[in-house]
Amino acid sequence: MQLVFETLLEKLSLGVDEVDFHNALASAAGAFDIPAFAYLSLVSDRVTKPRLISNYHSGWTSHYLRHQYERIDPVIEWARCSECPFQWGPGFGHAGISTRQQQLFDEAAEFGICCGLTIPLVDRRGGVAAMTFAADRFDPSFLRIAEQYEQALEIMATCFHIGVRRKLSGGLAVDGVSLTPREYECLEWTAKGKSAWEIGCILGVKERTAAFHLDNAKKKLGVRTKNQAVTLLASSRSSIL
C-alpha cells in the first residue's frame, strides 16, 4: 500500500494537466481493484463550470454535465452536508428522492454506474468536492474493498483534491480559489507592500474600490486579514513551482 501512495503522490507532483491527474488516480484505484472513479469539484457561485475528472463512460459524463445533474444528484447533495465517506447503491435515499433524481440513477446504471463509495471533500471557503469510487453492479466484493480500505481511499481522495486545487486551478486562482483579474491584481500589489490608496493610484481607481476588491478576495479565500491572504498567494505560487 505504501508503494501505491508514493507512486500516486509522485505522479500528482509531476502532473501538469487533467490527463496526468486522471492517469495517476486510475493507476492508484486499479491497485485496489476499483474499476471506476469520479472527482467532481463545485464552487459556490454556481457560475463557474464544475470540474469533473473521471474514467466513467464519456457519454455519461457529458450527459451529466449537459443536464447540470450536479445540482440535483442525491449523492452530491449528501456529500454537501456530510464530512464522512458513505456508500450508496440501489435504494439510496429512495424515500426522499424526486422523479428526476430517480431518472438520474436509472440513466447512470445504464452506463454501468450502480453503486459506490463517495468521499466528501468539503472546502471551508464555500465550495464542495467529492470523490466517488464506483462499480458497475451491486457487488459484495467491491463493497468489502470499499469498507476495508475506506481510510486509505479517503487519504488518496484528499491528496488528489489538494493537487487539483494547487496545480489545475488556473493563473487567477489562490489556493484553488478563483479570483477576478482585479482581485488578483490588488492582492499582488498588496503582497508588494502597497496600501489600498497606493494600489488605487497605480490602477487608476479610487482607494475604496481597491479596498473593495481586496475585501472580496479575502472573503473568497476565507481569511480575515490581508497578511493571511498574501500568505495564501505566496503558498499557491510556491506549490506550482
ROSE-4610 file (N, C-alpha, C; in Angstrom, 1 decimal, always signed):
// ROSE-4610
residu = [M/M/M/Q/Q/Q/L/L/L/V/V/V/F/F/F/E/E/E/T/T/T/L/L/L/L/L/L/E/E/E/K/K/K/L/L/L/S/S/S/L/L/L/G/G/G/V/V/V/D/D/D/E/E/E/V/V/V/D/D/D/F/F/F/H/H/H/N/N/N/A/A/A/L/L/L/A/A/A/S/S/S/A/A/A/A/A/A/G/G/G/A/A/A/F/F/F/D/D/D/I/I/I/P/P/P/A/A/A/F/F/F/A/A/A/Y/Y/Y/L/L/L/S/S/S/L/L/L/V/V/V/S/S/S/D/D/D/R/R/R/V/V/V/T/T/T/K/K/K/P/P/P/R/R/R/L/L/L/I/I/I/S/S/S/N/N/N/Y/Y/Y/H/H/H/S/S/S/G/G/G/W/W/W/T/T/T/S/S/S/H/H/H/Y/Y/Y/L/L/L/R/R/R/H/H/H/Q/Q/Q/Y/Y/Y/E/E/E/R/R/R/I/I/I/D/D/D/P/P/P/V/V/V/I/I/I/E/E/E/W/W/W/A/A/A/R/R/R/C/C/C/S/S/S/E/E/E/C/C/C/P/P/P/F/F/F/Q/Q/Q/W/W/W/G/G/G/P/P/P/G/G/G/F/F/F/G/G/G/H/H/H/A/A/A/G/G/G/I/I/I/S/S/S/T/T/T/R/R/R/Q/Q/Q/Q/Q/Q/Q/Q/Q/L/L/L/F/F/F/D/D/D/E/E/E/A/A/A/A/A/A/E/E/E/F/F/F/G/G/G/I/I/I/C/C/C/C/C/C/G/G/G/L/L/L/T/T/T/I/I/I/P/P/P/L/L/L/V/V/V/D/D/D/R/R/R/R/R/R/G/G/G/G/G/G/V/V/V/A/A/A/A/A/A/M/M/M/T/T/T/F/F/F/A/A/A/A/A/A/D/D/D/R/R/R/F/F/F/D/D/D/P/P/P/S/S/S/F/F/F/L/L/L/R/R/R/I/I/I/A/A/A/E/E/E/Q/Q/Q/Y/Y/Y/E/E/E/Q/Q/Q/A/A/A/L/L/L/E/E/E/I/I/I/M/M/M/A/A/A/T/T/T/C/C/C/F/F/F/H/H/H/I/I/I/G/G/G/V/V/V/R/R/R/R/R/R/K/K/K/L/L/L/S/S/S/G/G/G/G/G/G/L/L/L/A/A/A/V/V/V/D/D/D/G/G/G/V/V/V/S/S/S/L/L/L/T/T/T/P/P/P/R/R/R/E/E/E/Y/Y/Y/E/E/E/C/C/C/L/L/L/E/E/E/W/W/W/T/T/T/A/A/A/K/K/K/G/G/G/K/K/K/S/S/S/A/A/A/W/W/W/E/E/E/I/I/I/G/G/G/C/C/C/I/I/I/L/L/L/G/G/G/V/V/V/K/K/K/E/E/E/R/R/R/T/T/T/A/A/A/A/A/A/F/F/F/H/H/H/L/L/L/D/D/D/N/N/N/A/A/A/K/K/K/K/K/K/K/K/K/L/L/L/G/G/G/V/V/V/R/R/R/T/T/T/K/K/K/N/N/N/Q/Q/Q/A/A/A/V/V/V/T/T/T/L/L/L/L/L/L/A/A/A/S/S/S/S/S/S/R/R/R/S/S/S/S/S/S/I/I/I/L/L/L]
num = [1/1/1/2/2/2/3/3/3/4/4/4/5/5/5/6/6/6/7/7/7/8/8/8/9/9/9/10/10/10/11/11/11/12/12/12/13/13/13/14/14/14/15/15/15/16/16/16/17/17/17/18/18/18/19/19/19/20/20/20/21/21/21/22/22/22/23/23/23/24/24/24/25/25/25/26/26/26/27/27/27/28/28/28/29/29/29/30/30/30/31/31/31/32/32/32/33/33/33/34/34/34/35/35/35/36/36/36/37/37/37/38/38/38/39/39/39/40/40/40/41/41/41/42/42/42/43/43/43/44/44/44/45/45/45/46/46/46/47/47/47/48/48/48/49/49/49/50/50/50/51/51/51/52/52/52/53/53/53/54/54/54/55/55/55/56/56/56/57/57/57/58/58/58/59/59/59/60/60/60/61/61/61/62/62/62/63/63/63/64/64/64/65/65/65/66/66/66/67/67/67/68/68/68/69/69/69/70/70/70/71/71/71/72/72/72/73/73/73/74/74/74/75/75/75/76/76/76/77/77/77/78/78/78/79/79/79/80/80/80/81/81/81/82/82/82/83/83/83/84/84/84/85/85/85/86/86/86/87/87/87/88/88/88/89/89/89/90/90/90/91/91/91/92/92/92/93/93/93/94/94/94/95/95/95/96/96/96/97/97/97/98/98/98/99/99/99/100/100/100/101/101/101/102/102/102/103/103/103/104/104/104/105/105/105/106/106/106/107/107/107/108/108/108/109/109/109/110/110/110/111/111/111/112/112/112/113/113/113/114/114/114/115/115/115/116/116/116/117/117/117/118/118/118/119/119/119/120/120/120/121/121/121/122/122/122/123/123/123/124/124/124/125/125/125/126/126/126/127/127/127/128/128/128/129/129/129/130/130/130/131/131/131/132/132/132/133/133/133/134/134/134/135/135/135/136/136/136/137/137/137/138/138/138/139/139/139/140/140/140/141/141/141/142/142/142/143/143/143/144/144/144/145/145/145/146/146/146/147/147/147/148/148/148/149/149/149/150/150/150/151/151/151/152/152/152/153/153/153/154/154/154/155/155/155/156/156/156/157/157/157/158/158/158/159/159/159/160/160/160/161/161/161/162/162/162/163/163/163/164/164/164/165/165/165/166/166/166/167/167/167/168/168/168/169/169/169/170/170/170/171/171/171/172/172/172/173/173/173/174/174/174/175/175/175/176/176/176/177/177/177/178/178/178/179/179/179/180/180/180/181/181/181/182/182/182/183/183/183/184/184/184/185/185/185/186/186/186/187/187/187/188/188/188/189/189/189/190/190/190/191/191/191/192/192/192/193/193/193/194/194/194/195/195/195/196/196/196/197/197/197/198/198/198/199/199/199/200/200/200/201/201/201/202/202/202/203/203/203/204/204/204/205/205/205/206/206/206/207/207/207/208/208/208/209/209/209/210/210/210/211/211/211/212/212/212/213/213/213/214/214/214/215/215/215/216/216/216/217/217/217/218/218/218/219/219/219/220/220/220/221/221/221/222/222/222/223/223/223/224/224/224/225/225/225/226/226/226/227/227/227/228/228/228/229/229/229/230/230/230/231/231/231/232/232/232/233/233/233/234/234/234/235/235/235/236/236/236/237/237/237/238/238/238/239/239/239/240/240/240/241/241/241]
x = [+0.8/+0.0/+0.9/+2.0/+2.9/+3.4/+3.7/+4.1/+3.1/+1.8/+0.7/+0.6/+0.7/+0.7/+1.8/+3.0/+4.2/+4.1/+3.7/+3.5/+2.5/+1.4/+0.3/+0.8/+1.5/+2.0/+3.0/+3.9/+4.9/+4.2/+3.2/+2.6/+1.8/+1.2/+0.5/+1.4/+2.6/+3.6/+4.1/+4.2/+4.7/+3.6/+2.4/+1.3/+1.1/+0.7/+0.6/-0.8/-1.6/-3.0/-3.9/-5.2/-6.2/-5.9/-5.2/-4.9/-3.9/-2.9/-1.9/-2.6/-3.5/-4.2/-5.1/-5.8/-6.7/-5.9/-4.7/-3.9/-3.4/-3.0/-2.4/-3.5/-4.7/-5.7/-6.2/-6.3/-6.7/-5.7/-4.4/-3.4/-3.6/-3.8/-3.9/-5.2/-6.3/-7.6/-7.5/-6.8/-6.6/-5.9/-5.0/-4.2/-5.1/-6.3/-7.3/-8.4/-8.2/-9.3/-10.6/-10.4/-11.6/-11.7/-12.8/-12.8/-13.1/-13.8/-14.2/-14.1/-13.9/-13.8/-14.3/-14.7/-15.1/-14.8/-14.1/-13.8/-14.6/-15.5/-16.3/-16.1/-15.7/-15.5/-16.4/-17.1/-18.0/-17.6/-17.9/-17.7/-19.1/-19.1/-20.3/-21.1/-20.4/-21.0/-22.0/-22.0/-23.0/-22.8/-21.7/-21.5/-20.3/-19.2/-18.1/-18.4/-18.0/-18.3/-17.7/-18.4/-17.9/-16.6/-15.7/-14.5/-14.8/-14.8/-15.0/-13.9/-13.2/-12.1/-12.5/-12.7/-13.3/-12.9/-13.0/-12.9/-14.2/-15.3/-16.7/-16.8/-17.7/-18.0/-18.2/-17.5/-17.6/-19.0/-19.8/-21.2/-22.0/-21.7/-22.4/-21.9/-20.6/-20.1/-20.5/-20.6/-21.0/-22.5/-23.3/-24.7/-25.0/-24.2/-24.3/-24.1/-23.1/-22.8/-23.7/-24.1/-25.0/-26.3/-26.8/-28.1/-28.0/-26.7/-26.5/-27.0/-26.7/-27.1/-26.5/-25.3/-24.7/-25.6/-26.6/-27.4/-28.5/-28.8/-29.9/-29.4/-28.2/-27.6/-27.7/-28.5/-28.6/-27.3/-26.4/-25.1/-24.3/-24.4/-23.7/-24.4/-25.7/-26.5/-26.1/-25.9/-25.5/-24.0/-23.2/-21.8/-21.7/-22.6/-22.6/-22.8/-23.6/-23.9/-23.2/-22.3/-21.6/-20.1/-19.4/-18.0/-17.4/-18.3/-17.8/-18.1/-17.2/-17.4/-18.7/-19.4/-20.6/-20.8/-21.4/-21.7/-23.1/-23.3/-24.6/-24.8/-26.1/-26.4/-27.9/-28.5/-29.9/-30.7/-31.7/-32.5/-31.9/-30.7/-30.1/-31.1/-31.5/-32.3/-33.7/-34.1/-35.3/-36.5/-36.7/-38.0/-38.1/-36.9/-36.9/-36.5/-36.3/-35.8/-36.9/-36.7/-37.7/-37.7/-38.7/-38.7/-37.5/-37.1/-35.9/-34.6/-34.5/-33.4/-33.3/-34.5/-34.5/-34.1/-34.5/-34.1/-32.6/-32.0/-30.5/-29.9/-30.4/-29.8/-30.0/-31.2/-31.5/-30.6/-30.4/-29.5/-28.1/-27.6/-26.3/-26.1/-27.1/-27.0/-26.8/-27.4/-27.3/-25.9/-25.1/-23.7/-22.8/-23.4/-22.5/-22.1/-22.9/-22.6/-23.7/-23.5/-24.6/-24.5/-23.3/-23.1/-21.7/-21.4/-20.1/-19.9/-18.7/-18.2/-17.9/-18.6/-18.3/-17.7/-16.6/-15.8/-16.0/-16.8/-16.9/-15.6/-15.4/-14.2/-14.6/-15.1/-15.7/-14.7/-14.9/-14.0/-14.5/-13.7/-14.2/-14.5/-14.1/-14.4/-15.7/-16.5/-17.8/-18.0/-17.0/-17.1/-17.3/-17.5/-17.5/-17.0/-16.4/-15.9/-16.2/-16.2/-16.4/-15.7/-15.2/-14.5/-15.4/-15.7/-16.5/-15.8/-15.7/-15.2/-16.4/-16.6/-17.8/-17.6/-18.7/-18.7/-20.0/-19.9/-21.0/-22.1/-22.0/-23.1/-23.0/-24.1/-24.0/-23.3/-22.0/-21.0/-20.5/-20.8/-20.3/-18.8/-18.1/-16.6/-16.1/-16.8/-16.4/-16.8/-17.9/-18.3/-17.3/-16.9/-15.9/-14.6/-14.1/-12.9/-13.1/-14.3/-14.5/-14.5/-15.1/-15.1/-13.7/-13.0/-11.7/-10.7/-10.7/-9.7/-10.3/-11.4/-12.0/-11.1/-10.3/-9.4/-8.3/-7.8/-6.8/-7.3/-8.5/-9.2/-9.5/-9.8/-10.1/-8.8/-7.7/-6.4/-6.0/-6.2/-6.0/-6.8/-8.1/-9.0/-8.6/-8.2/-7.7/-6.5/-5.5/-4.3/-4.6/-5.5/-5.9/-6.6/-7.4/-8.2/-7.2/-6.3/-5.3/-4.4/-4.0/-3.3/-4.0/-5.3/-6.1/-6.2/-6.5/-6.6/-5.4/-4.2/-3.0/-2.4/-2.7/-2.0/-2.9/-4.2/-5.1/-6.1/-5.9/-7.0/-6.8/-5.7/-5.6/-4.7/-4.3/-3.4/-4.0/-5.4/-6.0/-6.7/-6.0/-6.5/-5.5/-6.0/-5.1/-5.6/-4.7/-5.1/-6.4/-6.5/-7.6/-8.9/-8.8/-10.0/-9.8/-10.8/-10.8/-11.0/-10.2/-10.4/-10.6/-11.2/-11.3/-10.0/-9.7/-8.5/-8.1/-9.1/-8.9/-8.6/-9.3/-9.0/-7.6/-7.2/-5.9/-4.8/-5.1/-4.1/-3.9/-5.0/-4.9/-4.2/-4.4/-3.7/-2.2/-1.9/-0.5/+0.2/-0.4/+0.2/+0.3/-0.7/-0.7/+0.5/+0.8/+1.9/+3.2/+3.2/+4.4/+4.5/+3.6/+3.6/+2.8/+2.0/+1.3/+0.0/-0.4/-1.7/-2.8/-4.0/-5.2/-5.1/-4.7/-4.5/-3.5/-2.4/-1.3/-1.8/-2.5/-3.0/-4.0/-4.8/-5.8/-5.0/-4.0/-3.2/-2.6/-2.0/-1.3/-2.3/-3.5/-4.5/-5.5/-5.4/-6.3/-7.7/-7.8/-9.2/-9.1/-10.3/-10.4/-9.9/-9.5/-8.9/-10.0/-11.3/-12.3/-12.6/-12.3/-12.5/-11.5/-10.2/-9.2/-9.4/-9.9/-10.2/-11.3/-12.3/-13.4/-13.0/-12.1/-11.6/-10.8/-10.0/-9.2/-10.1/-11.2/-12.2/-12.8/-13.2/-13.8/-12.8/-11.5/-10.5/-10.4/-10.4/-10.3/-11.5/-12.7/-13.9/-13.9/-13.5/-13.4/-12.4/-11.3/-10.2/-10.5/-11.5/-11.9/-11.0/-10.4/-9.4/-9.9/-9.3/-9.8/-8.8/-7.6/-6.6/-5.9/-5.3/-4.5/-3.3/-2.7/-1.5/-1.8/-2.9/-3.3/-3.6/-4.2/-4.4/-3.1/-2.2/-0.9/-0.1/-0.2/+0.4/-0.1/-1.4/-2.0/-1.5/-1.4/-0.9/+0.5/+1.3/+2.7/+2.8/+1.9/+1.9/+1.5/+0.5/+0.0/+1.1/+1.8/+2.8/+4.0/+4.4/+5.5/+5.1/+3.8/+3.4/+3.4/+3.3/+3.2/+4.6/+5.6/+7.0/+7.6]
y = [-1.2/+0.0/+1.3/+1.2/+2.4/+2.7/+1.7/+2.0/+2.7/+2.3/+2.9/+4.4/+4.7/+6.1/+6.9/+6.3/+7.0/+7.3/+6.3/+6.4/+7.5/+7.5/+8.5/+9.9/+10.1/+11.4/+11.9/+11.0/+11.4/+11.8/+11.0/+11.4/+12.7/+12.9/+14.2/+15.4/+15.2/+16.3/+16.6/+15.6/+15.8/+16.2/+16.0/+16.2/+17.7/+17.9/+19.3/+19.6/+18.5/+18.7/+17.6/+17.7/+16.8/+15.3/+15.2/+13.9/+13.2/+13.9/+13.4/+13.0/+13.8/+13.5/+12.3/+12.3/+11.1/+9.8/+9.8/+8.6/+8.2/+9.2/+8.9/+8.2/+8.7/+8.2/+6.8/+6.7/+5.4/+4.3/+4.6/+3.6/+3.3/+4.3/+4.0/+3.2/+3.6/+2.9/+1.5/+1.3/-0.1/-1.0/-0.4/-1.2/-1.8/-1.2/-1.7/-2.4/-2.7/-3.4/-2.6/-1.3/-0.5/+0.0/-0.3/-0.1/+1.3/+2.1/+3.4/+4.5/+5.7/+6.8/+8.1/+9.0/+10.3/+11.4/+12.4/+13.5/+14.7/+15.3/+16.4/+17.5/+18.7/+19.9/+21.0/+21.6/+22.7/+23.9/+25.0/+26.3/+26.9/+27.7/+28.2/+29.2/+29.8/+30.8/+30.3/+29.0/+28.4/+28.9/+29.6/+30.1/+29.4/+29.2/+28.5/+27.1/+26.6/+25.2/+24.2/+23.1/+22.1/+21.4/+21.0/+20.3/+18.8/+18.0/+16.6/+15.8/+15.0/+14.2/+12.7/+11.9/+10.6/+9.7/+8.4/+7.4/+6.7/+7.4/+7.0/+7.1/+6.4/+6.5/+7.9/+8.4/+9.8/+10.2/+9.3/+9.6/+10.0/+9.3/+9.7/+11.0/+11.2/+12.4/+13.7/+13.6/+14.7/+14.9/+13.8/+13.9/+14.5/+14.1/+14.6/+16.1/+16.6/+18.0/+18.8/+18.3/+19.0/+19.3/+18.3/+18.4/+19.0/+19.4/+20.0/+19.1/+17.9/+16.9/+17.1/+17.8/+18.1/+18.9/+19.6/+20.4/+19.6/+18.3/+17.5/+16.2/+15.8/+14.5/+14.2/+13.2/+12.9/+12.6/+12.0/+11.7/+12.9/+13.9/+15.2/+16.0/+15.9/+16.6/+16.0/+14.7/+14.1/+14.5/+14.6/+15.0/+16.4/+17.3/+18.6/+18.8/+17.9/+18.0/+16.9/+16.2/+15.2/+15.3/+15.0/+15.0/+13.6/+12.6/+11.2/+10.5/+9.6/+8.7/+7.9/+7.7/+6.9/+6.0/+4.9/+4.0/+4.3/+4.1/+4.2/+3.2/+2.9/+1.9/+1.9/+0.8/+0.7/+1.0/+1.9/+2.3/+3.5/+4.0/+5.1/+6.3/+6.8/+7.9/+7.8/+6.5/+6.2/+7.0/+7.1/+7.7/+9.2/+9.8/+11.3/+11.8/+11.0/+11.5/+11.8/+12.7/+13.1/+12.2/+12.3/+11.6/+11.8/+13.1/+13.4/+12.8/+12.8/+12.2/+10.7/+10.0/+8.6/+8.4/+9.3/+9.1/+9.2/+10.1/+10.2/+8.9/+8.3/+7.0/+5.9/+5.9/+4.9/+5.1/+6.3/+6.6/+6.3/+6.5/+6.2/+4.7/+3.9/+2.5/+2.0/+2.6/+2.2/+2.4/+3.3/+3.5/+2.7/+1.8/+0.9/+1.6/+2.5/+3.1/+2.8/+1.8/+1.2/+1.4/+1.4/+1.6/+2.2/+2.8/+3.4/+3.8/+4.2/+4.9/+6.3/+7.2/+8.6/+9.3/+10.1/+10.7/+12.2/+12.9/+14.3/+15.0/+16.1/+16.9/+18.3/+18.7/+20.0/+21.1/+22.1/+23.3/+24.3/+24.7/+25.6/+27.0/+27.3/+28.6/+28.6/+27.5/+27.6/+26.6/+26.1/+25.1/+23.7/+22.8/+21.4/+20.5/+19.4/+18.5/+17.1/+16.1/+14.7/+13.8/+12.7/+11.7/+10.4/+9.8/+8.6/+7.5/+6.3/+5.1/+4.2/+3.7/+3.1/+1.7/+1.0/-0.3/-0.4/-1.3/-1.5/-2.4/-2.9/-3.7/-3.7/-4.1/-4.2/-5.4/-5.3/-6.4/-6.4/-7.5/-7.6/-7.5/-8.0/-7.9/-6.4/-5.6/-4.2/-3.5/-3.8/-3.2/-3.5/-4.8/-5.2/-4.4/-4.2/-3.5/-2.0/-1.5/-0.1/+0.1/-0.9/-0.8/-1.0/-2.0/-2.4/-1.2/-0.6/+0.4/+1.8/+2.0/+3.3/+4.4/+4.2/+5.3/+5.6/+4.5/+4.7/+5.5/+5.1/+5.8/+7.3/+7.5/+8.9/+9.7/+9.2/+9.9/+10.1/+9.1/+9.3/+10.4/+10.4/+11.5/+12.9/+13.0/+14.3/+14.7/+13.9/+14.2/+14.7/+14.0/+14.3/+15.7/+15.9/+17.2/+18.4/+18.2/+19.2/+19.5/+18.4/+18.6/+19.3/+19.0/+19.7/+21.2/+21.5/+22.9/+23.7/+23.1/+23.8/+23.9/+22.9/+22.8/+23.0/+22.9/+22.9/+24.0/+24.9/+25.9/+27.2/+27.3/+28.4/+29.6/+30.5/+31.5/+32.6/+32.7/+33.7/+33.0/+32.0/+31.3/+31.3/+31.4/+31.3/+30.2/+29.2/+28.0/+27.4/+27.4/+26.7/+27.5/+28.8/+29.7/+30.7/+30.7/+31.6/+33.1/+34.0/+35.4/+36.1/+37.3/+38.1/+38.7/+39.1/+39.7/+40.9/+41.7/+42.9/+42.5/+41.5/+41.0/+40.4/+39.7/+39.1/+40.2/+41.2/+42.2/+43.0/+43.3/+44.1/+43.3/+42.0/+41.1/+41.1/+41.0/+41.0/+42.3/+43.5/+44.7/+44.8/+44.2/+44.1/+43.3/+42.2/+41.4/+42.1/+43.2/+44.0/+45.2/+45.2/+46.2/+47.4/+47.4/+48.6/+48.7/+49.9/+50.2/+50.3/+50.3/+50.4/+51.7/+52.8/+54.1/+54.0/+53.4/+53.3/+52.4/+51.3/+50.4/+51.2/+52.0/+52.8/+53.7/+54.4/+55.3/+54.5/+53.3/+52.5/+52.0/+51.6/+51.0/+52.1/+53.3/+54.4/+54.2/+53.7/+53.6/+54.3/+54.4/+55.0/+54.1/+54.7/+53.8/+52.8/+53.3/+52.4/+51.3/+51.5/+50.5/+49.4/+49.8/+48.9/+48.1/+48.8/+48.1/+47.1/+47.5/+46.6/+45.3/+45.4/+44.2/+43.3/+43.9/+43.2/+42.5/+43.2/+42.5/+41.3/+41.5/+40.3/+39.2/+39.4/+38.4/+37.7/+38.4/+37.8/+37.0/+37.4/+36.6/+35.3/+35.4/+34.2/+33.2/+33.7/+32.9/+32.4/+33.0/+32.5/+33.0/+34.2/+34.7/+36.1/+36.6/+37.9/+39.0/+38.7/+39.8/+39.7/+40.9/+41.0/+40.1/+40.0/+39.2/+37.7/+37.2/+35.8/+35.6/+36.5/+36.4/+36.4/+37.2/+37.3/+36.0/+35.4/+34.1/+33.0/+33.0/+32.0/+32.2/+33.5/+33.8/+33.2/+33.5/+33.0/+31.5/+30.9/+29.4/+28.8/+29.4/+28.9/+28.9/+30.0/+30.2/+29.2/+29.0/+28.1/+26.6/+26.3/+24.9/+24.5/+25.6/+25.3/+25.1/+25.7/+25.7/+24.3]
z = [+0.0/+0.0/+0.0/+0.7/+0.8/-0.6/-1.4/-2.8/-3.6/-3.4/-4.1/-3.8/-2.5/-2.1/-2.7/-2.5/-3.0/-4.5/-5.3/-6.7/-7.1/-6.3/-6.6/-6.3/-5.2/-4.8/-5.8/-6.3/-7.2/-8.6/-9.0/-10.3/-10.1/-9.0/-8.8/-8.8/-8.2/-8.1/-9.5/-10.4/-11.7/-12.7/-12.3/-13.3/-13.6/-14.8/-15.3/-15.9/-16.1/-16.6/-16.1/-16.6/-16.1/-16.5/-17.7/-18.2/-17.3/-16.8/-15.9/-14.6/-14.1/-12.8/-13.0/-14.1/-14.4/-14.4/-15.1/-15.2/-13.8/-13.0/-11.7/-10.8/-10.8/-10.0/-10.5/-11.8/-12.4/-12.0/-12.0/-11.6/-10.1/-9.2/-7.8/-7.5/-8.2/-7.9/-8.4/-9.6/-10.1/-9.1/-8.3/-7.4/-6.3/-6.1/-5.1/-5.8/-7.1/-7.9/-8.0/-8.0/-8.1/-9.6/-10.3/-11.7/-12.2/-11.3/-11.8/-10.7/-11.1/-10.2/-10.8/-10.0/-10.5/-9.4/-9.8/-8.9/-9.4/-8.6/-9.0/-8.0/-8.6/-7.8/-8.2/-7.2/-7.5/-6.7/-7.2/-6.4/-6.1/-5.1/-4.5/-5.4/-6.4/-7.2/-8.3/-8.5/-9.4/-10.8/-11.1/-12.5/-13.1/-12.3/-12.7/-13.0/-14.1/-14.6/-13.6/-13.3/-12.5/-13.1/-12.2/-12.7/-12.5/-13.5/-13.4/-14.1/-13.2/-13.7/-13.4/-14.4/-14.2/-15.3/-15.0/-16.1/-16.4/-16.0/-16.4/-17.9/-18.5/-19.9/-20.3/-21.3/-21.7/-22.1/-22.6/-22.9/-21.7/-20.5/-19.3/-18.7/-18.7/-18.1/-18.9/-20.2/-21.0/-20.8/-20.7/-20.4/-19.0/-18.0/-16.7/-16.6/-17.2/-17.2/-18.0/-19.2/-20.0/-19.4/-18.6/-17.9/-16.5/-16.1/-14.8/-13.7/-13.8/-12.8/-11.5/-11.5/-10.2/-9.3/-9.8/-9.0/-8.3/-8.8/-8.2/-7.8/-8.0/-7.7/-6.2/-5.8/-4.4/-3.7/-4.4/-3.9/-3.5/-4.4/-4.2/-3.1/-3.1/-2.0/-0.7/-0.6/+0.7/+1.0/+0.0/+0.2/+0.7/+0.3/+0.8/+2.3/+2.9/+4.3/+5.1/+4.6/+5.3/+5.2/+6.3/+6.2/+6.3/+6.3/+6.4/+5.1/+4.7/+3.5/+3.7/+2.6/+2.7/+1.4/+1.6/+0.4/-0.1/-1.3/-1.9/-3.0/-3.3/-4.3/-4.5/-5.0/-5.2/-3.9/-4.0/-2.9/-2.1/-2.5/-1.7/-1.8/-0.6/-0.5/-1.1/-1.2/-2.1/-1.6/-0.3/+0.2/-0.1/-0.2/-0.4/-1.7/-2.7/-4.0/-5.0/-5.8/-6.8/-8.0/-8.9/-10.1/-11.0/-11.1/-11.9/-11.3/-10.0/-9.3/-9.5/-9.5/-9.8/-11.3/-12.1/-13.5/-13.7/-12.9/-12.9/-12.5/-11.5/-11.0/-12.1/-12.7/-13.8/-15.0/-15.4/-16.5/-16.2/-15.0/-14.6/-14.6/-14.2/-14.2/-15.6/-16.6/-18.0/-18.5/-17.9/-18.2/-17.3/-16.5/-15.6/-14.3/-13.8/-12.5/-11.6/-10.8/-10.0/-8.5/-8.0/-6.5/-6.3/-5.2/-4.9/-3.5/-3.3/-2.1/-2.4/-1.8/-2.0/-0.8/-1.1/+0.0/-0.2/+0.7/+0.7/+0.9/+0.2/+0.4/+0.5/+1.6/+1.8/+1.9/+1.1/+1.1/+2.1/+3.0/+4.1/+3.5/+2.3/+1.7/+0.9/+1.1/+0.5/-0.7/-1.3/-2.3/-1.8/-2.7/-2.2/-3.3/-2.9/-3.9/-3.4/-4.2/-3.8/-4.7/-4.1/-4.9/-4.7/-5.9/-5.8/-6.5/-5.8/-6.4/-6.6/-7.8/-8.2/-8.9/-8.9/-9.6/-10.5/-11.5/-12.4/-12.0/-10.8/-10.3/-8.7/-8.1/-6.6/-6.2/-6.1/-6.0/-4.5/-3.8/-2.4/-2.2/-3.2/-3.1/-3.2/-4.1/-4.2/-2.9/-2.3/-1.1/+0.1/+0.1/+1.1/+0.9/-0.3/-0.6/-0.1/-0.5/-0.1/+1.4/+2.1/+3.6/+4.2/+3.7/+4.2/+4.0/+2.9/+2.5/+2.5/+3.3/+3.3/+3.7/+4.7/+5.2/+4.2/+3.6/+2.5/+1.3/+0.9/-0.2/+0.1/+1.4/+1.8/+1.7/+2.1/+2.1/+0.6/-0.3/-1.7/-2.3/-1.9/-2.4/-2.0/-0.7/-0.2/-0.9/-1.1/-1.8/-3.2/-3.9/-5.2/-5.3/-4.3/-4.2/-4.0/-3.1/-2.9/-4.1/-4.8/-6.0/-7.1/-7.3/-8.3/-7.9/-6.7/-6.3/-6.5/-6.2/-6.3/-7.7/-8.6/-9.9/-11.1/-10.9/-12.1/-12.0/-11.1/-10.9/-11.8/-12.5/-13.4/-12.8/-13.6/-13.2/-12.3/-12.2/-11.4/-10.2/-9.7/-8.5/-7.4/-6.2/-5.0/-4.1/-3.9/-3.1/-3.7/-5.0/-5.7/-5.7/-5.3/-5.3/-6.4/-7.3/-8.5/-8.0/-8.5/-8.2/-9.5/-9.5/-10.7/-11.0/-12.2/-12.5/-11.6/-11.3/-10.5/-9.0/-8.5/-7.1/-7.1/-8.1/-8.1/-8.2/-9.0/-9.2/-7.9/-7.2/-6.0/-4.9/-4.9/-3.9/-4.2/-5.5/-5.9/-5.4/-5.6/-5.1/-3.6/-3.0/-1.5/-1.0/-1.8/-1.4/-1.6/-2.4/-2.6/-1.6/-0.6/+0.4/+0.1/-0.9/-1.3/-0.4/-0.1/+0.6/-0.4/+0.1/-0.8/-1.5/-0.9/-1.5/-2.7/-2.4/-3.4/-4.6/-4.2/-5.3/-6.2/-5.6/-6.3/-7.3/-6.8/-7.7/-8.9/-8.6/-9.6/-10.7/-10.2/-11.1/-11.7/-11.2/-11.7/-11.2/-10.0/-9.4/-8.0/-7.4/-6.1/-5.0/-3.9/-2.8/-2.3/-2.2/-1.7/-2.7/-4.0/-5.0/-4.8/-4.6/-4.4/-3.1/-2.0/-0.8/-1.0/-1.8/-2.1/-2.7/-3.7/-4.4/-3.4/-2.6/-1.6/-0.6/-0.2/+0.8/+0.1/-1.2/-1.9/-1.9/-2.2/-2.3/-0.9/+0.2/+1.5/+1.8/+1.4/+1.7/+0.9/-0.4/-1.2/-0.6/-0.1/+0.5/+1.9/+2.5/+3.8/+4.9/+4.7/+5.7/+6.1/+7.2/+7.8/+7.5/+7.3/+7.2/+5.8/+5.5/+4.2/+4.3/+5.5/+5.6/+5.4/+5.8/+5.6/+4.1/+3.4/+2.0/+1.2/+1.6/+1.0/+1.2/+2.4/+2.7/+1.8/+1.6/+0.7/-0.8/-1.2/-2.5/-2.7/-1.7/-1.8/-1.8/-0.9/-0.9/-2.2/-2.8/-4.1/-5.2/-5.2/-6.2/-6.0/-4.7/-4.5/-4.7/-4.6/-4.8/-6.2/-7.1/-8.6/-9.1/-8.5/-9.0/-8.9]
